Amino acid sequence: MHCLYKIREIFDNLVVLLKDANLAKDFANEMLQEGIYVIGFSYPVVAKGLARIRVQLSACHSTEDIEKCVKAFEVIGKRKGVI
């Protein structure tokens, strides 16, 4: 729990920069299909070409929750060709 506390203490919003608006939207939708709610942002919320996904951590998230999220990013990222 100490490491999770340190992450929470420093960063509670993490950003995955994908740059492409459609990719960010589709990626976020696929994460939701895996049971993970993340937000895709694109223009006009962020500058054109800087589309991203925001992940919010909470003290309520377990280590298993975080591992599931990271694994989903890995699987979907490979499927989308960004990893």
N, C-alpha and C positions, 0 to 999 in steps of 0.2 A: 504494500500500500504506500510505502514511502516514495517510490518512484512515481506512482500515479499522482500522489500529492504534489510532488515537485512539478510535474507537467501541468497540473491544474493551477498551481500557484503562478506559473510563468505564462502559460498559453491556454486559454480555454477555447479559442477559435483557431483552427488550423485550416490552411488553404492549400488546395491542390490546383496549381495553375495548368490549365489545358489549352488556353488561348482561343480555341474554336468554340463558338456559341452552341452550335448543334451538338458537338461532341460533349460539352459540359451538360447540356440538357439530357441527352440520351444516356450518358454515364450515370447521372443522378437518378434517372428513371430505372435503370438496371439495378442500381444499388437498392432502391426501394423494393424491387422485386425480390431482393435477397433479405428484406426485412430491416434494411438500414436506411434511415431517413437522413439525407444530406441535401443541401441546397445548391443548385446550379445558378450562378450569376453570370450575366453577360450585359452587353450594352443595352440600355443606357445606365444601368446600375454601376458598371465598371467601364473603363475605356475600351473602345473597339480593339479587338485582338488580345484582350486580357481576360477572357472568360475563365471562370474558375468554379471549383466546388468548395463549399465551406463545410467543415466538420466541426461540430461543437461538442466538446468533452464536458462531462459532468462528474461530480464526485460520486454520483449514483452508478456510473459505468464500472463494471467489473473488468478485471484483466481479460476474462473470456470475451466480453463484449468488444473490447478493443482489438483483440486478436481476430475475432470474426470480421470486424470492419477492415482491418489491414488485409486479411486474406481476400475479402471481396474486392477491394481495390486492386489487388494483385491479379486476380482471375479476370476481372472485367478489363483492367488495363491491358493485359496481354491479348484478350479477345479483340479489343479496339485498336491494338497496335501502337499503344503509347508507352508500353513497357517492353 
